[in-house]
Amino acid sequence: QVQLVESGGGLVPAGGSLRLSCAVSGDTRCISDMNWYRQAPGKGREFVASLAPGDRTHYANSVTGRFTISRDNAKNTVYLLMTDLKPDDTAVYYCNADGEMCPAYWGRGTQVTVSS
């Protein structure tokens, strides 16, 4: 089992920044990719960013150039640095871990609200 706990959400004005954290614990041997997703009110969950082995990153078009995913292996934590935030970024942000040989794991999410 893998446990994921997000933190760092909050209320921020448009143009501001936030850094989300995802603390990872448990048996992570089968995990290869760490991802962030988000779900805005009334919408489905959408991909935001991924971090694959070799520190390969991938971003949704809507956040490219503004968001950065990274990890600190010593702290077992994955981060999502969000800059130049827009009201459309308002959502619950979820951390996700997956790999070919294990199920996908999800955290409970952290709320990000961007005021205009």
Buried (B, 14 or more C-beta within 10 A) or exposed (E): EBEBBBBBBEEBEEEBEBEBBBBBEEEBEEBBBBBBBBBBEEEEBEBBBBBEEEEEEBBBEBBEEBBBBBBEEEEEBBBBBBBEBBEEBBBBBBBBBBBEEBEEBBBEBBEBBBEE
